[in-house]
Amino acid sequence: MTEVLRLLLNLTHQPTDDLYTKIKAIQAGQKTMEDEFIKQYIPYIRKVVASVCKKFIVPGVDDEFSVGLIAFNEAIHHYRVQKGSSFLTFANLVIKRRVIDYIRKEQRRSFSISLDYKGEEKENVENMAEAEASYDQFLLSLEERQRREEIEHLEETLKSYQISLSDVAKQRPKHRDARENMREIASLIANDESIVSYMKEKKRLPMKVIMEKINMSRKTMERNRKYIIAVVLVLKGDYDYLQDYFKAM
């Protein structure tokens, strides 16, 4: 088992984040909690808005940030756990869509302070180095939380297939070329909607159909079945971090 996979498996046994409990409470009318929750994620909102606008975003100055803030609040109240995607993935999508819609409607981009600002512009921003360091640290902790969310969601999804993360780790091919072969097969399956639909409905792979499409023994497929199912689920789901992980494995 690789060091990275050990980290992934360990994360699933950390205390469950109370993110979804907070969201449910906010949706039930907890206004104070809502204000605190939004305040906590202001750096995240700023990051997503900046990724769309391709510029440094200043809360309270840039209109796009206000649009992102409203969109984040919208995401809180419209998010449903049973829909499948993690909350931050859902919020990311809502924010980006709303900001893009705003930019298209206004057909302009307001002036912002560039990240490589100089001279008088630099004087307008106090303690920028310290602020950016704090911002970067928050993003690191946020990314760790997102990874944990993805792992927990995948673990829960795999349960319906009678598969655990430990099963996936055990079936992970030891040799790189074998892993690449399994990823290619998983990619082929993920790109075939009829096979994916069957897999999600029956909670198993249609082996006969798959064997007609690939050049591999059924015994090898059976030996790696759980690993392949996990990779297919990651490829077809909202698993940004896990997709990168499986590509690098």
C-alpha positions, 0 to 999 in steps of 0.5 A, spaced: 500 500 500 502 506 498 504 512 502 498 516 499 493 511 499 495 510 507 493 517 508 487 517 504 485 511 508 487 514 515 483 520 513 476 516 513 477 514 520 478 521 522 472 525 526 467 526 521 466 533 519 460 537 522 459 540 515 453 537 513 450 538 520 451 545 519 448 546 513 442 542 515 441 547 521 442 553 516 437 550 512 432 549 518 433 557 519 439 558 524 441 565 521 446 566 526 450 559 524 449 561 517 452 568 518 458 565 521 458 559 516 459 564 510 464 568 514 468 562 515 468 561 507 469 568 505 477 566 503 474 560 499 469 564 495 474 569 494 478 564 491 473 561 486 471 568 484 478 570 482 479 563 478 473 565 474 475 573 473 482 571 472 484 577 477 485 579 484 479 579 488 477 584 494 471 583 498 467 589 499 470 592 492 469 588 487 462 586 485 464 579 482 465 578 490 458 580 492 455 575 486 459 570 489 457 571 496 450 571 494 451 564 490 454 561 496 448 562 500 444 560 494 448 553 494 447 552 502 440 553 501 439 548 495 444 543 497 442 536 498 446 531 500 443 525 497 444 528 490 451 525 490 456 531 490 460 534 495 458 541 498 464 545 496 464 541 489 456 544 488 458 551 491 464 551 486 459 550 480 454 555 483 459 560 484 462 560 477 455 559 474 453 566 477 459 570 476 459 568 469 452 570 468 454 576 471 460 578 467 456 576 461 450 581 463 454 586 465 459 585 459 465 588 463 470 586 468 471 591 474 478 594 476 482 590 481 488 590 484 493 585 480 497 580 484 504 583 482 501 590 483 507 596 484 508 603 487 501 606 490 497 600 489 501 596 494 500 602 499 493 601 498 493 594 501 495 593 508 499 587 510 498 584 504 504 579 505 501 577 511 494 576 509 496 572 503 500 567 507 494 567 512 489 566 505 494 560 503 494 557 509 486 557 509 486 554 502 491 548 505 486 546 510 480 547 506 483 542 500 485 537 506 477 538 508 475 537 501 479 531 500 476 528 506 469 529 504 471 526 497 474 520 500 468 519 505 463 520 500 466 515 495 467 510 501 459 511 502 458 510 495 462 503 495 458 500 501 452 499 496 457 495 492 459 491 498 466 494 497 470 497 502 476 502 501 481 496 504 478 492 498 480 497 493 487 498 496 488 490 496 486 489 489 490 495 486 495 492 482 502 492 484 506 494 477 505 500 474 503 497 467 498 493 470 495 499 474 495 503 467 491 497 464 486 497 469 485 505 468 484 504 461 479 499 462 476 503 467 476 509 462 473 505 457 467 503 462 466 510 464 465 512 457 460 507 456 453 510 459 450 503 458 455 500 462 455 505 467 448 505 468 448 497 468 453 498 474 450 503 478 443 500 477 445 492 479 451 494 483 456 490 479 459 490 472 456 487 466 462 482 465 460 479 459 459 485 455 465 488 458 469 482 456 467 483 448 470 490 448 477 488 451 483 484 450 484 481 457 482 474 461 476 474 465 480 471 471 484 478 471 478 482 470 475 478 476 481 479 480 481 487 479 473 488 479 473 492 486 479 496 484 476 498 477 469 499 480 472 504 484 476 508 479 469 508 474 466 511 480 471 516 481 471 518 474 464 519 473 463 523 480 465 529 483 472 527 485 477 532 483 482 530 488 481 523 487 481 523 480 488 526 480 490 521 485 488 515 481 491 518 475 498 519 478 498 512 481 
